[in-house]
Amino acid sequence: ELNYILDNITRKNFAEYYHDAIEYYEEMFTLFNLGYVSLQDRATAEQLFYRICRRALFFSSYEKHQTEEFQSLQQRMVSKFLANFSIFQSIPDSWSIDQLFPVIPLSHHEKKPTHKATIVDITCDSDGCLEQFIDRSDTRSVLDLHSPSSKPYYLGFFLVGAYQESLANEHNLFGAINEAEISMREDGRWEIHKTTVGDPIEELLTSRNYEMPLMWESMNRQIATSVGKDMISESEGEAIKVKLEQYLASSPYLREGK
């Protein structure tokens, strides 16, 4: 039944089919508790049910006035988008005084969004999160975003400026990001005037009083010991050193393909 609903739910029948899905979903739980439905079948039913919920929400977004039922469902079905940045570094006022910054998708901005989402960052346990966003007349608890794909999906955070940069802190050792100075020409085209590379990992460790010469001394000693015990070859030891040098010179933020 859930498969049928998923395949046949439309803009015209989404409310009715959503109610039918709830009925079948609750019936499945009763049968599961009685031992008539396996754990695997329950998991399959749950996946189908939540796909139906997302589709029903999508169709409800076309209505002029979304009912309380679907507003409540929307809050329960909010997606979390993991963004490759630190709120504490890039927009610290959002965390400290609940300042709101305009956030819009740069990718697929010409297409209709399909997800209601909040944004979390890549700090430990995703401590940094955005759950309030600027709306036309007020604020809202979700942001309209698009379905993820294998290609990078870019968001723009606006009106941040030098003040946020001066307040930024290196929570979880996420330092300054790469920057570019861009201007618009009279013909509508843009050009890059200057680029600045963000803080590498080695610089962030040094700022926290990690002594890099001592670290390298310890690493060289451990590699020599491992080579002496035939645990690794000399070429493998050299490869470890090269890899570590590359790592320390790189950004602490996620990199494509890394």
MOLINJO-V712922 format. One record per residue. N is the residue number from 0. RES is the residue in one letter. OMEGA is omega in whole degrees, -180 to 180 (* if undefined). Layout:
# MOLINJO-V712922
<<N RES OMEGA> <N RES OMEGA>>
This chain:
# MOLINJO-V712922
<<0 E 180> <1 L 176> <2 N 179> <3 Y -180> <4 I -179> <5 L -178> <6 D -171> <7 N 179> <8 I -178> <9 T 178> <10 R -178> <11 K -173> <12 N -171> <13 F -179> <14 A 179> <15 E -178> <16 Y 176> <17 Y 178> <18 H 177> <19 D -180> <20 A 177> <21 I -180> <22 E 180> <23 Y 180> <24 Y 179> <25 E 177> <26 E 178> <27 M 180> <28 F 178> <29 T 179> <30 L 178> <31 F -180> <32 N 178> <33 L 177> <34 G -178> <35 Y 179> <36 V -179> <37 S 178> <38 L 179> <39 Q 179> <40 D 177> <41 R 180> <42 A 178> <43 T 180> <44 A 179> <45 E 179> <46 Q 179> <47 L -178> <48 F -178> <49 Y 173> <50 R 176> <51 I 179> <52 C -180> <53 R 180> <54 R 178> <55 A 177> <56 L 179> <57 F 180> <58 F -180> <59 S -179> <60 S 178> <61 Y -179> <62 E 179> <63 K -179> <64 H 180> <65 Q -178> <66 T 179> <67 E 180> <68 E -178> <69 F 172> <70 Q 178> <71 S 178> <72 L 180> <73 Q 179> <74 Q -179> <75 R -174> <76 M -177> <77 V 176> <78 S 174> <79 K 178> <80 F 179> <81 L -177> <82 A -175> <83 N 177> <84 F 175> <85 S 177> <86 I -178> <87 F 179> <88 Q -171> <89 S 179> <90 I -175> <91 P 179> <92 D 177> <93 S 180> <94 W -171> <95 S -176> <96 I 178> <97 D 176> <98 Q 178> <99 L 177> <100 F 176> <101 P 178> <102 V 178> <103 I 176> <104 P 174> <105 L 176> <106 S 176> <107 H -177> <108 H 179> <109 E -178> <110 K 179> <111 K 178> <112 P -179> <113 T -177> <114 H 167> <115 K -169> <116 A 164> <117 T -177> <118 I 174> <119 V -178> <120 D -174> <121 I 173> <122 T -175> <123 C -179> <124 D -177> <125 S -179> <126 D 179> <127 G 180> <128 C 176> <129 L -178> <130 E 175> <131 Q -175> <132 F 180> <133 I 175> <134 D -177> <135 R -177> <136 S -176> <137 D 174> <138 T 177> <139 R -173> <140 S 179> <141 V 176> <142 L 180> <143 D -179> <144 L -175> <145 H -179> <146 S 178> <147 P 176> <148 S -180> <149 S 180> <150 K 178> <151 P 179> <152 Y -171> <153 Y 174> <154 L 176> <155 G 175> <156 F -170> <157 F 179> <158 L 178> <159 V 171> <160 G -173> <161 A -178> <162 Y 177> <163 Q 179> <164 E -180> <165 S 180> <166 L -171> <167 A 175> <168 N -173> <169 E 178> <170 H -177> <171 N 178> <172 L 168> <173 F -174> <174 G -178> <175 A -179> <176 I 173> <177 N -178> <178 E 176> <179 A 174> <180 E -174> <181 I 177> <182 S 177> <183 M 178> <184 R -178> <185 E -180> <186 D 177> <187 G 178> <188 R -179> <189 W 177> <190 E -180> <191 I -180> <192 H -173> <193 K 174> <194 T 179> <195 T 180> <196 V -180> <197 G -177> <198 D 174> <199 P -177> <200 I -178> <201 E -180> <202 E 179> <203 L 178> <204 L 179> <205 T 180> <206 S 178> <207 R 173> <208 N 168> <209 Y -177> <210 E -175> <211 M 177> <212 P 178> <213 L 179> <214 M 179> <215 W 177> <216 E 179> <217 S -180> <218 M 179> <219 N 179> <220 R -180> <221 Q 178> <222 I 179> <223 A 178> <224 T -179> <225 S 177> <226 V 180> <227 G 179> <228 K -179> <229 D 176> <230 M 174> <231 I 178> <232 S 178> <233 E 180> <234 S 177> <235 E 177> <236 G 178> <237 E 179> <238 A 178> <239 I 180> <240 K 180> <241 V -179> <242 K 180> <243 L 177> <244 E 179> <245 Q -179> <246 Y -178> <247 L 180> <248 A -176> <249 S 179> <250 S 176> <251 P -179> <252 Y -179> <253 L 179> <254 R -177> <255 E 179> <256 G -178> <257 K *>>
